[in-house]
Amino acid sequence: MVEVLPSVDVGASGSVEALRLRNLKKRFGHIEVLKGVSLTAHRGHVISILGSSGSGKSTLLRCLNFLEEPDEGELWVANEHVRIRPGLIGQRQVNALRAKLGMVFQSFNLWSHKTVLENIVEAPIHVLGVPRPMAVARAEELLSRVGLAAKRDAYPIQLSGGQQQRIAIARALAMEPEILLFDEPTSALDPELVGEVLKVIRALAYEGRTMLIVTHELGFARQVSDRVIFLHQGEIEEEGSPEHIFNSPSSSRLRGFLSANHLEAH
């Protein structure tokens, strides 16, 4: 079960903690995908999560949002403490957490039978109880911010992959989450469409949004991140500032990863 304990002060001196994760573990059968991951995200900071395929990056985000049920660990989100125990998860508790963690998937996950506007207003109206006129006004504002105001009445099939991903970002923002989670947001896009999505995410970073981004766009991670984490086989192999990770990594595995992705440490 998931036990939500009373709010606790988990802030370090200086920056306020938006999220803290301690000893998160996840198994699929006999395979331990996450082997005790701990991290902290301060409010307004961007953390990029790197790693080879199978390192546990996407599973980490999915466990934070309880799309996958973790096996063990503790989680603080917006000063709410969640202790993870084996067994059933209380759906109301999970829904409360998900409202604070906006998720943007690599495959967009838009409803194909709903217009762009309907995709964005659905959750604020039915989950948060926002009156429809307010939800529509907010959706139109967000569509303008992602450069797609003219597409409000279009259907997803009428949009490019890059446009669909920008709509997915607007949909996540409509829930006014404390933290945004991006799971390889450009991996399903044609190369010429990647830039338009990264531009939107970059703007959110400059606004001071708290974000965790699983990405293979190493140059982008270097540019926007406050901290970078390198996962290897379900464990944090190395973490630090972009300057440290990309210019002077300690781990030979990280150096090999950077080299394999055509980004030599220097």
Salt bridges, closest charged atoms under 4 A:
GLU3 OE1 - ARG83 NH1 3.91
GLU3 OE1 - ARG85 NE 3.42
GLU17 OE1 - ARG20 NE 3.31
GLU68 OE2 - ARG62 NE 3.64
ASP71 OD2 - ARG27 NH1 3.77
GLU72 OE2 - LYS25 NZ 3.93
GLU74 OE2 - ARG22 NH1 3.72
GLU74 OE1 - HIS81 NE2 2.61
GLU74 OE1 - ARG83 NE 3.82
GLU80 OE1 - LYS100 NZ 3.06
GLU122 OE1 - LYS114 NZ 3.57
GLU122 OE2 - HIS126 NE2 3.76
GLU140 OE2 - ARG152 NH2 2.89
GLU141 OE2 - ARG138 NH1 3.22
ASP153 OD1 - ARG152 NH1 3.12
GLU176 OE2 - ARG138 NE 4.00
GLU184 OE1 - HIS216 ND1 2.70
GLU196 OE2 - ARG166 NH2 3.04
GLU207 OE2 - ARG145 NH2 2.40
GLU207 OE1 - ARG209 NE 3.66
GLU217 OE2 - HIS216 NE2 3.53
GLU237 OE1 - ARG253 NH1 3.06
GLU238 OE2 - HIS244 NE2 2.58
GLU239 OE1 - ARG227 NH2 3.07
